[in-house]
C-alpha cells in the first residue's frame, strides 16, 4: 500500500480499513470518523501536535516468524535482540495506514483473549481487551524523537481520558485499562512478550506515569531516546490538552 492510497490528496486525511470495525464512540473525538472497518483521521483536527509524518515499522509477519519465539540468553538480553531486529528489518514509512494496520496486529496479539485467565484481574473482560486494542492502535501514531522531543500527540496519549470519552467508562475502570495497557500488572513473561511485539513499531513501549496512572500516557519510543527530555516535554503540555480531551466526555445520567 502506498502513501497515495492512504493519504487523501484533497485534504491530507489519513484513512485505513482494518480487519474489524471500531467502536462508534470514537466519533466523539474531533478529527476522527469511524464507519465500520474504515477509520478516517483529519490530522489538523485530531492531533494536538503533528510535527512528524514518518514512523519506523517492521513487517509483523517477520516479527512473528523471527522474533517472538527467540529466547533470551546470558550473552544477549531480549532488549538487545529486539534492537538488533529493528536495525535489520525496520524502515521509515510515511504511510500512516501501514502504521495503524501494523499496530492493530501488535495489539491484537498482546491483548488476546487467552490472557484473561492469567491476568489475576477478574474485573477485566473480553470487551475491555477490545477497548485496549482499539485505543492502543491509535496511540501508535504518537511519536517521540531520539532527542526525547515528543513530535506527535493525539488524544489517545491521555489513555484514561480518551477511553472514558469513547467508551463511556468511569474513572476507576479507565484507570484499570491504563494499568493493563502499560503492563504494570503483567508478569515478566508478558513484559518480554511486549518488548518483542513492539519491535514491529520500531521501539519499546514507554510511559510517563509513576506508580499509578496519572494521565501521562505512553508511546512506542525508539531505543536510545532521551527520557529526561521526554519527561520535561510531557510535563509542559499535559494539563491543557488533557482538559480538551475531557471536554468531550458525555455527562452521566
C-alpha positions as CSV (number, residue, x, y, z in Angstrom):
1,X,0.0,0.0,0.0
2,X,1.5,3.4,-1.0
3,X,1.2,6.8,0.6
4,X,-1.1,7.9,-2.2
5,X,-3.5,5.1,-1.3
6,X,-3.8,6.2,2.4
7,X,-3.5,10.0,2.3
8,X,-6.2,11.9,0.6
9,X,-4.7,14.4,-1.9
10,X,-7.6,16.8,-1.3
11,X,-7.3,17.3,2.5
12,X,-4.4,15.3,3.8
13,X,-6.6,12.9,5.7
14,X,-5.4,9.6,7.0
15,X,-7.6,6.7,6.2
16,X,-7.4,2.9,6.8
17,X,-9.5,-0.2,6.7
18,X,-8.8,-2.6,9.5
19,X,-9.9,-6.3,9.8
20,X,-12.6,-5.4,12.4
21,X,-14.8,-2.3,13.0
22,X,-14.0,0.1,15.8
23,X,-16.5,1.5,18.3
24,X,-18.7,4.3,17.1
25,X,-17.7,6.2,20.3
26,X,-14.5,7.3,18.6
27,X,-16.6,9.8,16.6
28,X,-17.0,11.8,19.8
29,X,-13.4,13.0,19.5
30,X,-12.6,15.8,17.0
31,X,-11.0,14.8,13.7
32,X,-11.7,11.1,13.7
33,X,-14.5,9.3,11.9
34,X,-15.2,5.6,12.3
35,X,-17.5,4.0,9.8
36,X,-17.4,0.2,10.3
37,X,-13.9,-1.0,9.5
38,X,-12.9,2.3,7.9
39,X,-11.2,4.9,10.0
40,X,-10.6,8.5,8.7
41,X,-8.4,11.0,10.6
42,X,-8.1,14.7,9.8
43,X,-4.7,15.4,11.3
44,X,-5.4,19.2,11.7
45,X,-8.4,18.4,13.9
46,X,-7.3,15.2,15.6
47,X,-3.7,15.9,16.8
48,X,-2.7,18.4,19.4
49,X,0.8,18.3,17.8
50,X,1.7,16.7,14.5
51,X,5.2,17.5,13.5
52,X,6.4,14.2,12.1
53,X,4.8,12.4,9.2
54,X,7.2,9.5,9.3
55,X,7.3,6.4,11.5
56,X,9.5,3.3,11.9
57,X,7.9,0.0,11.3
58,X,8.8,-3.6,10.6
59,X,6.7,-6.3,8.9
60,X,4.6,-8.0,11.6
61,X,4.8,-11.4,9.9
62,X,8.6,-11.2,10.1
63,X,8.3,-10.3,13.8
64,X,6.1,-13.4,14.3
65,X,8.4,-15.7,12.4
66,X,11.8,-14.4,13.5
67,X,11.5,-12.7,16.9
68,X,8.5,-13.8,19.0
69,X,10.0,-17.3,19.6
70,X,13.5,-16.1,20.3
71,X,14.8,-16.8,23.8
72,X,17.0,-14.5,26.0
73,X,20.5,-15.8,26.8
74,X,23.2,-14.8,29.2
75,X,25.0,-13.1,26.4
76,X,22.1,-11.2,24.8
77,X,19.1,-9.8,26.6
78,X,15.6,-9.7,25.0
79,X,16.0,-5.9,24.6
80,X,19.3,-6.4,22.6
81,X,17.6,-9.0,20.4
82,X,14.7,-6.6,19.7
83,X,17.1,-3.7,18.9
84,X,19.1,-5.9,16.6
85,X,15.9,-7.0,14.8
86,X,14.8,-3.3,14.4
87,X,18.2,-2.4,13.0
88,X,18.0,-5.2,10.4
89,X,14.4,-5.0,9.4
90,X,12.6,-1.8,10.4
91,X,12.4,1.1,7.9
92,X,10.8,4.6,7.9
93,X,7.4,5.0,6.3
94,X,5.2,7.9,5.6
95,X,2.2,5.6,5.2
96,X,0.1,6.2,8.3
97,X,-2.3,3.4,7.3
98,X,0.6,0.9,7.4
99,X,1.4,2.1,10.9
100,X,-2.2,1.7,12.1
101,X,-2.5,-1.8,10.4
102,X,0.7,-2.9,12.0
103,X,-0.3,-1.6,15.4
104,X,-3.6,-3.4,15.2
105,X,-1.7,-6.7,14.6
106,X,0.6,-6.0,17.5
107,X,-2.2,-5.2,19.9
108,X,-4.4,-8.0,18.8
109,X,-1.6,-10.2,19.8
110,X,-0.7,-8.5,23.1
111,X,-4.3,-8.2,24.2
112,X,-5.6,-11.6,23.1
113,X,-8.4,-13.4,24.9
114,X,-6.2,-16.2,26.3
115,X,-4.6,-13.8,28.8
116,X,-7.9,-13.2,30.6
117,X,-7.4,-16.3,32.7
118,X,-3.8,-15.3,33.7
119,X,-4.1,-11.6,34.4
120,X,-5.3,-12.0,38.0
121,X,-7.8,-9.2,37.3
122,X,-11.3,-10.6,37.5
123,X,-12.7,-7.2,36.5
124,X,-11.1,-7.2,33.1
125,X,-13.3,-8.7,30.4
126,X,-13.0,-9.6,26.7
127,X,-14.7,-6.3,26.0
128,X,-12.1,-4.4,27.9
129,X,-9.4,-6.1,25.8
130,X,-11.2,-4.9,22.7
131,X,-11.1,-1.4,24.0
132,X,-7.4,-1.7,24.7
133,X,-6.7,-3.0,21.2
134,X,-8.6,0.0,19.6
135,X,-7.0,2.7,21.8
136,X,-3.5,1.3,21.6
137,X,-3.8,1.0,17.8
138,X,-4.5,4.7,17.5
139,X,-1.8,5.6,20.0
140,X,0.8,4.2,17.5
141,X,0.5,7.5,15.6
142,X,2.0,9.3,18.6
143,X,5.8,9.7,18.3
144,X,8.9,10.7,20.3
145,X,12.2,11.5,18.6
146,X,15.6,10.3,19.5
147,X,16.4,13.5,21.3
148,X,13.3,12.9,23.5
149,X,11.1,15.6,21.9
150,X,7.5,14.4,21.6
151,X,6.6,15.2,18.0
152,X,3.1,13.7,17.6
153,X,0.4,13.9,20.3
154,X,-3.2,12.8,19.8
155,X,-6.0,12.5,22.3
156,X,-5.1,8.8,22.9
157,X,-1.9,10.0,24.6
158,X,-4.2,10.6,27.6
159,X,-5.3,7.0,27.8
160,X,-7.9,7.0,30.7
161,X,-9.4,10.3,29.5
162,X,-9.7,9.1,25.9
163,X,-11.2,5.8,26.8
164,X,-13.7,7.4,29.3
165,X,-14.9,9.7,26.4
166,X,-15.1,7.0,23.7
167,X,-16.4,4.0,25.7
168,X,-18.3,5.9,28.5
169,X,-16.1,4.5,31.2
170,X,-15.9,5.8,34.8
171,X,-12.6,6.9,36.1
172,X,-11.9,3.7,38.0
173,X,-12.4,1.4,35.0
174,X,-10.5,3.8,32.7
175,X,-7.5,3.8,35.1
176,X,-7.7,0.0,35.3
177,X,-7.4,-0.3,31.5
178,X,-4.4,2.1,31.6
179,X,-2.6,-0.2,34.1
180,X,-3.2,-3.1,31.8
181,X,-2.0,-1.2,28.7
182,X,1.3,-0.2,30.4
183,X,1.7,-3.8,31.7
184,X,2.3,-2.8,35.3
185,X,0.3,-5.9,36.5
186,X,1.6,-8.3,34.0
187,X,4.4,-10.8,34.8
188,X,7.9,-10.9,33.4
189,X,6.7,-13.2,30.6
190,X,4.2,-10.6,29.5
191,X,6.9,-7.9,29.6
192,X,9.2,-9.9,27.4
193,X,6.3,-10.6,25.0
194,X,5.7,-6.8,24.8
195,X,9.3,-6.0,24.1
196,X,9.4,-8.4,21.2
197,X,6.0,-7.4,19.7
198,X,6.7,-3.6,19.8
199,X,9.7,-4.2,17.6
200,X,7.2,-4.1,14.7
201,X,6.6,-0.4,15.7
202,X,10.3,0.4,15.8
203,X,10.9,0.6,19.5
204,X,9.6,-0.2,23.0
205,X,6.6,1.0,25.0
206,X,7.5,3.8,27.5
207,X,5.2,5.9,29.6
208,X,5.3,9.0,31.7
209,X,3.2,7.7,34.6
210,X,4.7,6.9,38.0
211,X,3.4,4.1,40.2
212,X,-0.2,4.7,39.3
213,X,-2.0,6.0,36.1
214,X,-1.8,9.8,36.1
215,X,-2.7,10.6,32.6
216,X,0.9,10.9,31.5
217,X,0.4,8.5,28.6
218,X,2.6,6.2,26.6
219,X,4.3,5.9,23.2
220,X,6.4,3.4,21.4
221,X,9.8,5.2,21.6
222,X,13.0,4.4,19.7
223,X,15.7,2.7,21.7
224,X,18.1,5.4,22.9
225,X,15.6,8.2,23.1
226,X,16.2,10.7,25.9
227,X,13.8,10.1,28.7
228,X,14.7,13.2,30.6
229,X,13.7,15.5,27.7
230,X,10.6,13.3,27.1
231,X,9.6,13.8,30.7
232,X,10.1,17.6,30.5
233,X,8.2,17.9,27.2
234,X,5.3,15.8,28.6
235,X,5.0,18.0,31.7
236,X,4.8,21.1,29.6
237,X,1.8,20.1,27.5
238,X,-0.1,17.6,29.7
239,X,-2.7,19.7,31.6
240,X,-4.1,21.8,28.8
241,X,-4.5,19.1,26.2
242,X,-5.9,16.7,28.9
243,X,-8.6,19.2,29.7
244,X,-9.5,19.3,26.0
245,X,-10.0,15.6,25.8
246,X,-12.2,15.5,28.9
247,X,-14.3,18.3,27.4
248,X,-15.8,15.7,25.0
249,X,-17.0,13.4,27.8
250,X,-20.7,12.6,27.9
251,X,-22.2,13.6,31.3
252,X,-23.5,10.7,33.3
253,X,-27.3,10.5,33.6
